[in-house]
Amino acid sequence: MSTRLLKFLFISTIFLSYSLIQIYGQEANWKGSKNEIDGVVVVKNPKKPMYGVNVFNLDEELSIGEPEGRDEYMFLNLRGLNVDDNGLIYALDTKAGCIKVYDEEAKYKMTLGRKGQGPGEFQFPMEILISPKNELVIKDMNKISYFTMEGEFIRSRNCPLIRFAHFEFDKFSNLYGISIMSSLSFRFIGKNKQNSFLSN
């Protein structure tokens, strides 16, 4: 299991545990009401909130982007983010059709890809992953493109008539996607094998 995944699971577990403690610990203080009317649970909260205005505060740790300024720090439609084991940040801009790369201090490093239909180009990129083989994997309209971590184009895989809502790798480098065109999940197996469908 990768370090990145372990960190994510650890943070998620702490957040979930904290949330459950807060929910169960404060339910006794809640002054609202719950009633079932014609089989529907109706919840009414009191006018005065249970908490104050500031439930919690967030401290900014890192910021990328500028309202107006240099192109490398501007985004038209920031759709996806990913971070590699070296702390490099990959920001996917769907409308610009590219990935902008930043170091762990949010300093611009390079841009990968551009608008177009050729090798290494994007029409409408929607998601960015890092594969178990340390490749950047970009979900585009009806294709998936692979790049090295340095931004060199490797290959594309066409996926005719399939649109994905989300996709993910397993530990064996199999790529799974959820189709938004049907109730099927779509699975890629290996590099040179056929695509296969898995029903719900």
C-alpha positions in Angstrom: 0.0 0.0 0.0 1.4 3.4 -1.0 2.4 6.0 1.6 0.0 8.5 0.0 -2.9 6.1 0.5 -1.9 5.3 4.1 -1.8 9.0 4.9 -5.3 9.5 3.3 -6.8 6.6 5.2 -5.2 7.7 8.5 -6.5 11.3 8.1 -10.0 10.0 7.0 -10.2 7.7 10.0 -9.4 10.5 12.4 -11.9 12.9 10.8 -14.6 10.3 10.8 -14.0 9.3 14.4 -14.0 13.0 15.5 -17.2 13.6 13.6 -19.0 10.6 15.2 -17.9 11.7 18.7 -19.2 15.2 18.0 -22.5 13.9 16.6 -23.3 11.4 19.4 -21.9 13.7 22.2 -24.1 16.6 21.2 -27.3 14.9 20.2 -28.5 15.2 23.8 -28.1 19.0 23.6 -30.1 19.3 20.4 -33.4 21.2 21.0 -35.1 20.3 17.7 -37.7 17.7 17.0 -38.2 14.6 14.8 -41.6 13.4 13.8 -42.8 10.9 11.3 -45.7 12.1 9.1 -47.2 9.7 6.5 -44.0 7.6 6.5 -41.7 10.6 6.1 -39.4 11.7 8.9 -39.7 15.5 9.4 -36.8 17.2 11.2 -37.3 20.7 12.6 -34.4 22.7 14.0 -34.8 25.6 16.5 -34.3 29.2 15.3 -31.3 29.6 17.5 -28.4 27.5 16.3 -26.9 25.0 18.6 -23.4 26.3 17.8 -22.0 29.8 17.6 -21.2 31.6 14.3 -17.7 30.0 14.1 -18.0 26.2 14.5 -14.3 25.8 13.6 -11.5 27.8 12.0 -9.4 26.8 9.0 -5.8 28.0 8.8 -4.5 28.3 5.2 -1.5 26.1 4.7 -1.0 26.4 1.0 -2.5 28.4 -1.8 -2.1 28.2 -5.6 -3.6 30.7 -8.0 -4.1 34.4 -8.5 -7.2 36.4 -9.2 -5.3 38.2 -12.0 -1.7 37.7 -12.9 0.7 35.2 -14.6 -0.8 32.5 -16.8 0.9 29.7 -14.9 -1.0 30.7 -11.8 -4.4 31.3 -13.4 -7.1 28.6 -13.8 -10.1 28.6 -16.1 -11.8 25.5 -14.6 -9.8 23.7 -12.0 -11.3 20.2 -12.0 -8.8 17.8 -10.4 -5.7 17.7 -8.1 -3.2 15.0 -7.3 0.1 14.9 -5.3 3.0 12.5 -6.0 5.3 11.0 -3.4 7.8 13.9 -3.9 5.2 16.5 -3.0 4.6 17.8 -6.6 1.1 19.0 -7.1 -0.7 18.3 -10.4 -3.6 20.7 -11.1 -6.0 19.7 -13.9 -7.6 22.6 -15.7 -10.5 21.3 -17.8 -11.2 24.4 -19.8 -7.6 25.2 -20.6 -7.0 21.5 -21.5 -3.7 21.1 -19.5 -2.1 20.1 -16.2 0.0 22.6 -14.3 2.6 21.3 -12.0 3.8 23.0 -8.8 6.3 22.1 -6.1 5.4 21.6 -2.4 5.8 25.4 -1.9 3.3 26.1 -4.7 5.9 27.3 -7.1 5.2 26.7 -10.8 7.3 23.9 -12.5 5.8 23.1 -15.9 2.6 22.6 -17.9 1.6 19.2 -19.4 -0.6 18.8 -22.5 -2.7 21.3 -24.4 -6.0 21.6 -26.2 -6.3 19.4 -29.3 -6.9 15.8 -30.5 -3.4 14.6 -31.2 -1.1 12.5 -29.0 -0.7 14.1 -25.5 -3.5 16.6 -26.2 -6.8 16.9 -24.5 -10.4 17.8 -25.5 -12.0 17.9 -22.1 -9.9 16.4 -19.4 -11.8 15.5 -16.3 -9.7 13.6 -13.9 -6.0 12.9 -13.0 -4.6 9.8 -11.3 -1.2 8.5 -10.5 -0.9 4.8 -11.3 0.9 2.2 -9.2 3.5 2.2 -12.0 4.1 5.9 -11.3 2.5 7.2 -14.4 0.2 10.2 -14.7 -3.2 9.1 -16.1 -5.6 11.6 -17.5 -9.3 10.8 -18.2 -10.4 12.8 -21.3 -13.6 12.6 -23.4 -13.5 9.1 -24.8 -9.8 8.3 -24.1 -7.4 7.9 -21.3 -3.8 9.2 -21.7 -0.7 8.1 -19.9 2.4 10.3 -19.2 5.6 9.9 -17.3 5.9 11.8 -14.1 8.2 14.2 -16.0 5.4 14.9 -18.4 6.5 12.8 -21.4 3.5 11.4 -23.3 3.5 7.5 -23.3 0.2 6.3 -24.9 -3.5 6.8 -25.1 -6.3 4.2 -24.9 -9.6 4.9 -26.8 -12.8 4.2 -25.0 -15.5 4.7 -27.6 -19.1 5.4 -26.4 -18.0 5.2 -22.8 -18.1 8.2 -20.5 -16.7 7.9 -17.0 -18.0 9.5 -13.8 -14.9 8.3 -11.9 -12.1 5.9 -12.2 -9.4 4.3 -10.0 -6.6 1.8 -9.9 -6.3 -1.3 -7.8 -3.0 -2.5 -6.4 -2.5 -4.8 -9.5 -2.6 -1.7 -11.8 -6.1 -2.7 -13.1 -8.1 0.4 -14.0 -11.8 0.6 -13.1 -14.2 3.2 -14.2 -17.9 4.0 -13.5 -19.9 4.7 -16.6 -22.4 7.5 -16.6 -24.0 6.3 -19.8 -25.3 3.1 -18.3 -25.5 1.1 -15.0 -22.2 -0.7 -15.8 -18.8 -0.3 -14.3 -16.1 -0.5 -17.0 -12.8 -2.3 -16.3 -9.5 -2.2 -18.2 -7.3 -5.2 -17.6 -3.6 -4.8 -18.3 -2.0 -3.0 -21.2 -2.6 -5.4 -24.1 -5.9 -7.1 -23.1 -9.4 -6.4 -24.0 -11.8 -4.2 -22.1 -14.5 -5.9 -20.1 -17.7 -4.9 -18.5 -18.8 -5.7 -14.9 -22.4 -5.4 -14.0 -23.5 -3.8 -10.7 
